[in-house]
Amino acid sequence: MTRSLIKPYSTLFDAAVRVFDPVLIAATGVVAYRLYLGGWNPPVSYVLAIALAAALAASLMPMLGLYQSQRGVTFATELAAIFTAWLAIAVTGSVYFFFTKTGTHFSRGWALIWVVGGFTLHAATRAALRLELRRQRRLGRNLRHIVVVGARDHGRSVAARLRSAAWSGFAVRAYYDDDPALIGTTQDGIPVRGPIAALARDLRSEPVDQVWIALPLAAEKRIRECVDSLRQTPVVVRFVPNLQGFHLLNHSIGDIAGMPVLSLTDSPLDGIRASWKAIEDYALAALLLVALSPLLVVIAIGIKLSSPGPIVFRQERVTWNGRHFPMFKFRTMTVDTEAHSGPVWTTLDDQRATRFGAVLRRFSLDELPQLVNVLRGEMSLVGPRPERPEFVTAFRTQVPDYMQKHLVKAGITGWAQVNDLRGDSDLMLRIQYDLYYIGHWSPWFDLRILALTFWHILTSRHAH
């Protein structure tokens, strides 16, 4: 069995990467100075700024998980951490220069080239490292050899997933299972070597790197016995619970009050991700309100002249964590529209709209006052559309997983909306799109949805 060529030197490798990153940051700062300002001898103030940035990175990058094992972690996740580190360097520097009023002492062009070029080079070096590790794994090197406990459906699915993700470098060498009918057979090309009780003994003569336990949750006693027996070996033990029967949304494992806690359903917006979302919402909402202020005035005048009643009306809606809030919209209907019908969904080409209101609804301009809701912290620019409490009460029992849409703030636009699911469209399908958004949230996904929203407004006849 080919052993890993890197594992014996993992400590040295880790130390080298931890030194390389700050050095790269410092070196790109000096190169940026040479490219933009000329010369290889920057002033003391520049040298100090470069040194402080490198020190900040050295303390921040471990917290972002950049020195943990990236085996099994996608490059997109690693790239996001690198981007966060460089953004933190840029923001910290900007804040420092602002409060110390020393910004005029530094070249903005130099800073821009440093940050953009440094991030690009940093990402490229990590990508090159990944490519080299993958090449080594294709040659049978830098692998982690594992044994899977459990040769039934769940254990075989675990092995199949690892085999399909060959880039992660996990090689399944054998199964162990207590079923006499399976012992001695080969499952998907992997031998079932013996009962679980023989595993610890076999590992003394044929060691592996890790043991993955893939037994059903009902086999708690057998799992405990297996773990206890493996304590006699230095092998890394992992437990892979069979959660396929659960509807998982942003599931994760954490430590709370000293207890390992498996979150089956959680919001994607916590920690640094919540900060990203807040910056995105407040900055873009404020910018849009300022840029669109002349249009808002024109719309207000048009509503006032077209029909009697208020310009903006409030309607109670439900947002994050099931909280109620007053959602603002430009009024597009007469003030007594629901006096006899009660709360009803709007439809495409709703005949209750005024002539001017129909124009606003055609281009979704009636939603613009919700930028104020965003600045009040009640909504987000992007997220599942909020419903009225009456509808939420009905749908929470009629539509599977309906309430999980409230794991994030309601949005002015969303993934369902840019896919033409709005108003009285198929609610079941709309919820699936909302949950897909929650499960795959990222700042880039939000920007994509915003761009699609502007295109959708110009090309679609569907109204909100």
C-alpha positions in Angstrom: 0.0 0.0 0.0 1.5 3.3 -1.1 1.8 5.7 1.8 1.5 9.5 1.7 4.7 11.3 0.8 3.5 14.5 2.5 2.0 13.2 5.8 5.4 12.6 7.5 6.3 16.2 6.8 2.9 17.7 7.5 4.2 19.8 10.3 7.0 21.3 8.2 4.6 21.7 5.3 2.1 23.6 7.5 4.8 25.8 8.9 6.1 26.6 5.3 2.6 27.7 4.2 2.1 29.8 7.3 5.4 31.6 6.5 4.8 31.8 2.8 1.5 33.7 3.0 2.7 36.8 4.9 5.9 36.8 2.8 3.8 36.8 -0.3 1.7 39.7 1.0 4.8 41.7 1.8 6.4 40.8 -1.5 3.4 41.9 -3.6 3.3 45.2 -1.7 6.9 45.9 -2.7 6.4 44.7 -6.3 3.3 46.9 -6.6 5.4 49.9 -5.4 8.0 49.1 -8.1 5.3 48.8 -10.8 3.4 51.9 -10.0 5.9 54.3 -8.4 9.2 52.9 -9.5 12.2 51.8 -7.4 12.7 49.0 -5.0 13.2 51.1 -1.9 9.8 52.3 -0.7 9.7 55.0 2.1 9.5 53.9 5.7 5.7 54.6 5.8 5.1 52.2 3.0 7.4 49.6 4.6 5.5 49.9 7.8 2.1 49.6 6.1 3.3 46.4 4.3 4.6 44.9 7.5 1.4 45.6 9.4 -0.7 44.0 6.6 1.5 40.9 6.6 1.2 40.7 10.4 -2.6 41.1 10.2 -2.8 38.3 7.6 -0.6 36.0 9.8 -3.1 36.4 12.7 -6.3 36.4 10.5 -5.8 33.6 8.1 -5.7 30.8 10.7 -9.1 32.0 12.0 -10.4 31.7 8.4 -9.4 28.0 8.3 -6.7 28.5 5.6 -4.3 26.3 7.5 -6.6 23.5 8.3 -6.6 20.4 6.0 -8.3 21.4 2.7 -8.8 17.7 1.8 -12.4 17.4 0.9 -12.9 21.2 0.9 -13.8 22.8 -2.5 -11.5 25.4 -4.0 -14.5 27.9 -4.0 -14.6 27.7 -0.2 -10.8 28.2 0.1 -11.0 31.1 -2.4 -13.7 32.8 -0.3 -11.5 32.6 2.7 -8.6 34.2 0.8 -10.8 36.9 -0.5 -12.1 37.6 3.0 -8.5 37.9 4.3 -7.5 40.4 1.6 -10.7 42.4 2.0 -10.0 42.6 5.7 -6.5 44.0 5.0 -8.0 46.6 2.6 -10.8 47.6 4.9 -8.5 47.8 8.0 -6.0 49.9 6.1 -8.7 52.3 4.8 -10.2 52.7 8.3 -6.7 53.4 9.8 -5.8 55.9 7.1 -9.2 57.6 7.6 -9.0 58.1 11.3 -5.3 59.0 11.4 -5.7 61.3 8.3 -2.6 59.8 6.8 -4.3 58.6 3.6 -2.8 61.4 1.5 0.6 60.0 2.3 -0.1 56.9 0.3 -0.8 56.2 -3.4 -4.3 54.8 -4.1 -3.0 53.3 -7.3 -0.3 51.5 -5.4 -2.8 50.2 -2.9 -5.2 49.0 -5.6 -2.5 47.2 -7.5 -1.3 45.6 -4.3 -4.6 44.3 -3.1 -5.9 43.1 -6.5 -2.6 41.7 -7.7 -1.8 40.2 -4.3 -5.2 38.5 -4.1 -4.9 37.1 -7.6 -1.4 35.8 -7.0 -2.4 34.3 -3.6 -5.3 32.5 -5.2 -3.2 31.3 -8.1 -0.6 29.8 -5.7 -3.3 28.0 -3.8 -4.8 26.7 -7.0 -1.4 25.5 -8.2 -0.8 23.7 -4.9 -4.2 22.0 -5.3 -3.4 20.9 -8.8 0.0 19.5 -7.7 -1.7 17.6 -4.9 -4.3 16.2 -7.2 -1.5 15.1 -9.6 0.2 13.3 -6.8 -3.1 11.6 -5.8 -3.6 10.4 -9.4 -0.2 8.7 -9.1 -1.3 7.0 -5.9 0.6 9.4 -3.6 -0.6 11.8 -0.9 -3.6 9.5 -0.2 -5.5 8.9 3.1 -6.3 5.2 3.2 -9.5 4.4 5.0 -11.6 1.5 6.2 -15.4 1.8 6.2 -17.3 0.1 9.0 -20.6 -1.0 7.5 -21.0 -2.7 4.1 -24.7 -2.2 3.6 -26.4 0.6 1.6 -25.1 3.5 3.7 -21.5 2.3 3.9 -21.5 1.6 0.2 -22.9 5.1 -0.6 -20.1 6.6 1.6 -17.5 4.7 -0.4 -19.1 5.7 -3.7 -19.1 9.4 -2.7 -15.4 9.2 -1.9 -14.6 7.4 -5.1 -16.5 10.0 -7.1 -14.5 12.8 -5.4 -11.1 11.3 -6.2 -9.6 14.8 -5.9 -10.1 14.7 -2.1 -7.5 11.9 -1.9 -9.4 9.3 0.1 -8.9 5.6 -0.9 -11.2 3.0 0.6 -9.3 -0.2 1.3 -11.9 -2.4 2.9 -15.2 -2.8 4.6 -15.9 -4.4 7.9 -19.4 -5.7 8.7 -21.0 -8.2 11.1 -23.3 -9.8 8.4 -21.9 -13.3 7.8 -23.4 -13.2 4.3 -21.2 -10.2 3.4 -17.9 -11.2 5.0 -15.5 -12.5 2.4 -17.4 -10.9 -0.5 -16.5 -7.9 -2.6 -18.8 -4.9 -2.7 -18.2 -2.5 -5.7 -14.6 -3.8 -5.9 -13.9 -3.3 -2.2 -13.4 -6.4 0.0 -15.4 -7.1 3.1 -12.6 -8.4 5.3 -14.3 -9.5 8.5 -16.5 -8.7 11.5 -16.2 -5.4 13.2 -14.7 -7.1 16.3 -11.6 -8.0 14.2 -10.9 -4.5 12.9 -8.7 -3.3 15.8 -6.6 -6.5 15.6 -6.2 -6.2 11.8 -5.1 -2.6 12.0 -2.1 -3.6 14.0 -0.7 -5.6 11.1 -2.3 -3.5 8.3 -2.6 0.0 9.5 -4.7 2.6 7.7 -5.0 6.4 8.2 -8.7 6.6 9.1 -11.8 4.5 10.0 -15.1 5.8 8.9 -18.1 4.3 10.8 -21.2 4.1 8.6 -23.6 2.2 10.8 -27.3 3.1 11.2 -28.2 5.4 14.1 -30.1 2.6 15.7 -26.9 0.6 16.2 -25.7 2.9 19.0 -24.3 0.1 21.1 -22.4 -1.4 18.2 -21.0 2.0 17.3 -19.8 2.6 20.9 -18.2 -0.9 21.1 -16.4 -0.2 17.8 -15.1 3.2 19.0 -13.9 1.7 22.3 -12.0 -1.0 20.5 -10.3 1.4 18.1 -8.9 3.4 21.1 -6.2 0.7 21.2 -5.0 2.0 17.8 -3.7 5.4 16.7 -6.1 5.5 13.8 -8.3 8.6 13.2 -12.0 7.6 13.7 -14.9 9.4 11.9 -18.6 8.8 12.2 -20.8 9.3 9.2 -24.5 9.3 10.3 -27.1 8.3 7.8 -29.2 11.5 7.5 -30.7 10.8 4.1 -34.1 10.5 5.6 -33.9 14.1 7.0 -34.4 17.3 5.0 -31.1 19.0 5.6 -30.6 22.7 5.1 -27.1 24.2 5.9 -26.4 21.3 8.3 -23.2 21.5 10.3 -21.5 20.2 13.4 -20.5 22.5 16.2 -19.6 22.6 19.9 -22.0 24.1 22.4 -21.3 24.1 26.1 -18.7 21.3 25.5 -21.2 19.1 23.6 -20.9 18.1 20.0 -24.1 19.4 18.3 -25.3 18.4 14.8 -27.4 21.1 13.3 -29.8 19.6 10.8 -31.4 22.9 9.7 -29.7 26.3 10.1 -29.5 29.7 8.6 -26.5 30.3 6.3 -26.2 33.8 7.7 -24.0 33.8 10.8 -20.6 35.0 11.7 -18.7 36.6 8.8 -21.4 35.6 6.3 -24.0 37.7 8.2 -21.6 40.6 8.1 -21.2 40.2 4.3 -24.9 40.2 3.9 -25.4 43.3 6.0 -22.7 45.3 4.2 -24.3 44.3 0.9 -27.8 45.3 2.0 -27.1 48.6 3.7 -24.5 49.8 1.1 -26.5 49.0 -2.0 -29.9 50.0 -0.6 -28.5 53.4 0.4 -26.8 53.9 -2.9 -30.0 52.9 -4.8 -32.2 55.2 -2.7 -29.9 58.2 -3.5 -29.6 57.3 -7.2 -33.3 56.7 -7.7 -34.6 59.6 -5.6 -35.7 61.7 -8.7 -37.7 58.7 -9.9 -39.3 58.2 -6.5 -40.5 61.8 -6.6 -42.0 61.3 -10.1 -43.8 58.1 -9.0 -45.1 59.8 -5.9 -46.6 62.7 -7.9 -48.1 60.2 -10.4 -49.8 58.2 -7.7 -51.2 61.3 -6.1 -52.6 62.6 -9.4 -54.0 59.2 -10.6 -56.2 58.3 -7.6 -57.1 59.5 -4.1 -55.3 57.9 -1.2 -51.9 57.7 0.3 -48.8 57.4 -1.9 -47.2 54.5 0.1 -49.2 51.9 2.0 -48.1 49.5 4.6 -48.9 45.8 4.6 -48.1 43.4 7.4 -45.7 40.7 6.2 -43.6 37.9 7.8 -39.8 37.9 7.6 -36.8 36.2 9.3 -37.6 34.0 12.3 -41.3 34.5 11.7 -41.2 38.2 12.8 -44.0 40.5 11.5 -43.1 43.9 10.0 -44.8 46.6 8.0 -43.7 46.3 4.4 -43.8 49.5 2.3 -45.1 49.6 -1.3 -46.2 52.3 -3.7 -50.0 52.1 -3.8 -51.1 50.7 -7.1 -54.8 50.0 -6.3 -57.7 51.9 -4.8 -57.7 52.2 -1.0 -60.7 49.9 -0.6 -59.6 47.1 -2.9 -59.9 44.3 -0.3 -62.9 45.7 1.6 -65.1 42.8 0.3 -62.6 40.2 -0.9 -60.3 40.1 2.1 -56.7 39.2 1.7 -56.0 37.6 -1.7 -53.0 37.0 -3.9 -52.3 39.4 -6.7 -52.4 38.0 -10.2 -50.8 38.8 -13.6 -52.5 41.8 -15.1 -54.6 42.3 -11.9 -57.7 44.2 -12.9 -57.9 45.9 -9.5 -54.8 48.1 -10.3 -55.2 51.7 -11.3 -53.9 52.6 -14.8 -50.8 54.3 -13.3 -50.5 51.4 -10.8 -50.5 48.9 -13.7 -47.5 50.7 -15.2 -45.7 50.6 -11.8 -46.4 46.9 -11.4 -45.3 46.1 -15.0 -41.8 47.3 -14.1 -41.9 46.3 -10.4 -41.5 50.0 -9.4 -44.1 49.6 -6.7 -41.5 47.6 -4.7 -38.9 50.5 -4.5 -40.1 51.7 -1.0 -38.9 48.4 0.4 -35.4 49.8 0.1 -36.4 51.6 3.3 -37.3 48.2 4.8 -33.8 47.1 4.0 -32.2 50.0 5.8 -34.5 49.4 8.8 -33.1 45.8 9.0 -36.5 44.2 8.2 -35.7 42.9 4.7 -32.8 42.1 2.5 -32.2 43.1 -1.1 -32.3 39.4 -2.0 -34.2 36.6 -0.3 -37.6 34.8 -0.3 -40.5 37.1 -0.9 -42.4 37.8 2.4 -46.0 36.7 2.7 -48.9 38.1 4.7 -49.6 36.5 8.1 -52.9 35.0 6.9 -51.2 33.1 4.1 -48.3 32.0 6.3 -50.8 30.5 8.8 -52.4 28.5 6.0 -49.3 27.5 4.1 -47.2 26.3 7.1 -49.3 23.1 7.4 -50.2 22.7 3.7 -46.7 23.2 2.1 -43.8 21.0 3.2 -40.8 22.9 4.5 -42.7 26.2 4.0 -41.5 27.8 7.2 -37.8 27.1 6.4 -37.9 30.1 4.0 -37.9 32.2 7.2 -34.3 31.1 8.1 -33.2 34.3 6.3 -34.6 37.8 5.9 -37.3 38.3 3.3 -36.1 40.0 0.1 -37.2 42.5 -2.4 -36.2 40.0 -5.1 -35.2 36.4 -5.0 -34.1 33.3 -6.9 -37.8 32.2 -7.4 -38.8 35.7 -8.8 -36.0 35.8 -11.4 -37.2 32.3 -12.5 -40.8 33.7 -13.1 -42.2 32.2 -9.9 -44.2 35.0 -8.3 -47.7 36.1 -7.4 -50.1 33.2 -7.9 -47.5 30.8 -9.4 -46.9 27.2 -8.2 -46.2 27.6 -4.5 -44.6 24.2 -4.1 -42.1 24.9 -6.8 -41.4 28.5 -5.5 -40.5 27.1 -2.0 -38.0 24.7 -3.6 -36.4 27.7 -5.3 -36.3 29.6 -2.1 -34.8 26.7 -0.2 -32.2 26.3 -3.0 -31.2 29.9 -2.5 -30.9 29.4 1.3 -28.8 26.3 0.9 -26.5 27.9 -1.7 -26.2 31.5 -0.5 -23.2 33.5 -1.3 -22.5 37.2 -2.0 -21.9 36.2 -5.7 -25.3 34.5 -5.8 -26.9 37.6 -4.6 -25.2 39.8 -7.2 -26.2 37.3 -9.9 -29.9 37.5 -8.8 -29.8 41.3 -8.7 -28.4 41.4 -12.2 -31.0 39.0 -13.4 -33.7 41.1 -11.7 -32.8 44.2 -13.7 -32.8 42.1 -16.9 -36.1 40.5 -15.9 -37.8 43.8 -15.3 -36.9 45.0 -18.8 -37.9 41.8 -20.6 -40.7 40.1 -18.6 -44.4 41.0 -18.5 -44.9 39.3 -15.2 -45.6 41.5 -12.2 -44.7 40.9 -8.6 
